[in-house]
Amino acid sequence: MTSRPPQKMRKQYVNNDYPLIIMKFEDGHEIKVYQNTGKEFDAWPGETIKLLAMYDPTSHDRELVEARKADLFADPD
């Protein structure tokens, strides 16, 4: 018997607090979420997503805000 691979989940994130949040996924890809906007994304169950704040767009400095499991993000509306 072969087991099926886990299915990706569709989730969303809304950024109301920071000028720019970079969502960094375990496979290395990133999604930018500007202040007062939201994005939907696909993630694996149990995947850890890092939320990195950027305050100055001319700098590459990023501040880790949170590392959150994909399961804990909101479902899309």
C-alpha positions as CSV (number, residue, x, y, z in Angstrom):
1,M,0.0,0.0,0.0
2,T,1.4,3.4,-1.0
3,S,0.6,6.5,1.0
4,R,-0.4,9.7,-0.7
5,P,1.8,12.7,-0.2
6,P,0.2,15.4,2.0
7,Q,-1.8,18.1,0.2
8,K,-0.8,21.7,0.3
9,M,-3.2,24.0,2.3
10,R,-4.5,27.3,1.0
11,K,-4.0,30.0,3.7
12,Q,-3.9,33.8,4.0
13,Y,-2.0,36.4,5.9
14,V,-2.9,40.1,6.4
15,N,-0.3,42.7,7.4
16,N,-1.8,45.6,9.3
17,D,1.2,46.4,11.5
18,Y,4.4,46.7,9.5
19,P,5.5,48.7,6.3
20,L,6.5,45.4,4.7
21,I,6.4,41.7,5.8
22,I,8.5,39.1,4.0
23,M,7.0,35.6,4.4
24,K,10.0,33.2,4.1
25,F,9.1,29.6,3.4
26,E,11.1,26.5,4.3
27,D,12.0,25.9,0.6
28,G,13.5,29.4,0.4
29,H,10.8,31.3,-1.6
30,E,9.5,34.5,-0.3
31,I,6.2,36.5,-0.6
32,K,6.1,40.3,0.1
33,V,3.0,41.6,2.0
34,Y,2.8,45.4,2.2
35,Q,1.0,47.2,5.0
36,N,-2.8,47.1,5.0
37,T,-2.8,44.3,2.4
38,G,-3.1,40.5,2.5
39,K,-2.0,37.6,0.4
40,E,-3.2,34.0,-0.1
41,F,-0.6,31.3,-0.3
42,D,-0.1,27.5,-0.4
43,A,1.9,25.8,2.2
44,W,2.5,22.2,3.5
45,P,0.9,21.1,6.8
46,G,3.4,21.7,9.6
47,E,5.7,23.9,7.5
48,T,7.2,26.8,9.4
49,I,6.9,30.2,7.8
50,K,9.1,33.1,9.1
51,L,7.5,36.6,9.1
52,L,10.3,39.2,8.6
53,A,9.6,42.9,8.9
54,M,11.4,45.4,6.7
55,Y,11.1,49.0,7.9
56,D,13.4,50.7,5.3
57,P,13.0,49.7,1.7
58,T,16.5,51.0,0.8
59,S,18.0,48.6,3.4
60,H,18.2,44.8,3.3
61,D,17.8,44.6,7.1
62,R,15.1,42.3,8.2
63,E,13.7,41.7,11.7
64,L,12.2,38.4,12.7
65,V,8.7,39.1,13.9
66,E,7.4,35.5,14.3
67,A,8.0,31.9,13.1
68,R,4.5,30.4,12.7
69,K,3.3,27.0,11.5
70,A,1.3,27.1,8.3
71,D,-1.6,25.4,10.1
72,L,-2.0,28.5,12.3
73,F,-2.6,31.0,9.5
74,A,-6.2,31.9,8.7
75,D,-8.2,30.2,5.9
76,P,-9.0,32.4,2.9
77,D,-12.3,34.2,3.0
